[in-house]
Amino acid sequence: MSSNILTRFAFPGFPNRDPTPKLKYLPRAIGTGSIEYVSLITPGAKTLVFVCHGRLRALDSRSVNQWEELAGKEGISVVLHNYPGYGGTIGPITEERLCQDAVQLAESVKEEGQELVLLGNSVGCGPTMWLAVKLGIKKVVVVSPYTSLVALAPYWVLLYLFKALSLGAPKAVVKYLSSPERLRFLQGKTWLDPFPPLYLAKKLEKGSEVLILHGELDSTVPASHSQALVKQLESVDGVKSQLCIIPDTEHKDTRVRGNAAIWSFFRGNGEELEKTMVDLKKVGGATVENKVGAD
């Protein structure tokens, strides 16, 4: 499929630089190899958060330890996994393989009586939205989401090109290519555009709730993508969405600065969530940084 060209571009593969000793392996039901994952179980937790991480992240010790501390503090359980081509999860890096792995692992780790919720970060927002539609999961958080890889890819190519040439990209060109409106006629085409959140949003089940967080200063995935996504979600009958643009925040810090909002949302504490989002919009969580790096 042509969509796998963009899949490999967005999910290039990444090693476990300092592998956590907590690694587990689930043999694939379809195909060869196993899905590498980490299960951070908090005794008595009624919520299980299934995480789809960003482009340059794998299951290294520092990242997993950060998640384990957070899980214990919030009283929830967390499952992290490596995509095909990441860490010890072998390829091929295709849209089909990514989706098959995500469904199998999500269905295998959920325990009876437990609520399965989704958290996607950056490129992980595509598989997250796809999984929400596939399994009918109604509580979803997407952090720094894109609308479509077809829209985002030209912008990324521009950034890589000017970085390689040690030049600054013209602002007018950046503004033009960073718009989620680019190549709209090709967006959502199944043969080209893998798991596009903007189009998957229309297929979410009634009663679904989506929280969107984005950094105001995000130059990796511009905040205009989240604004377009929430506009789409607002048009979907029976789906509730909320957007928080966090001031003075870059791509890598968005998830950690938005943690309080994320866990308020998953707990279903609307009053606490509203207060947290108001505070975030005022101060941006400026004292909180993601020391681990990319998410």
C-alpha positions, 0 to 999 in steps of 0.5 A: 500500500502507498500509505506504508511510505508515509508509515515508514516516514512517520515511524522510522524505528528506534532502539531501546537505548537503555532497555528497561528490565521490565520488558515483556513479550506477547507472541503475535497471533498473526505473523512472526515475532513478538510485541515488546511491551511493559505493563505497569500495574497498580494494585486495585487500579480500575483504569488501564491507560494504553499508551502510543508513544511518539516518533523517537521513543522506545522502552528505555529505563528512564522513560519507563521509570517516569511512567511507573512513578506517575502510575503509582502516584495517580493510582492507575495502571499503564501499558507501554509498547514498542511499535514494529521496528522499535526496540525488540519488536520486529517489523515490517513497519506497515500500517497493517502491522501497527494496527494488528499489534495494537489491537492484540496487545490492548485486548490481551492486557485488559482485565475484567472490570477494568476501564481501558482508556487511550493516550496518544502522543505526537505520531502515536495519536494516529494509532490511538484514534484508529484503536478508539474506533476499532475497539469502541473505546470512549475515553481518549487523550491525544497530545500534540496530534496531527490531522493527517500525515499527508498534511504534515509530511511536507512540513517535516521534509522542509524542516529536515532540509533546512536543518541539514543545510544549517539554514533557517526556513523562511517564515512565510514558507513555514506558515504555508506548509505547516497548515493542516489544509495542505493537500486536503484533496489527498487527506484521508485516502486509505491508499495513501494516508495512514490512520488520519485522526481528522477523518477517524474522528468522524467514526468515534462512537457516540458518548466518546470524550476526547481531550486534546493538549498542544503546546503553543510553541510546538514547531514539530506539529503546529497547534493549528492541527489540534485546532482543526481536529477539535473543530472536526470533533465538535461536528460529530454527533454525541462526541465531546471534545476539549482543547487546551493550548498550553502557553510557552510550551514546546513539543517535548514538554507538552505531555508532562506539563499537561499531566494534571489535566490528563489524569483529571480527565481519566478520573472523570473529575470534570470540575478538577479538569476545568480548573487545571485547564484554566491554570495551564492556559494562564501559566503553561506549567512553565516550571515542568520539563520533560527531562527524559526527552521525546515522548 
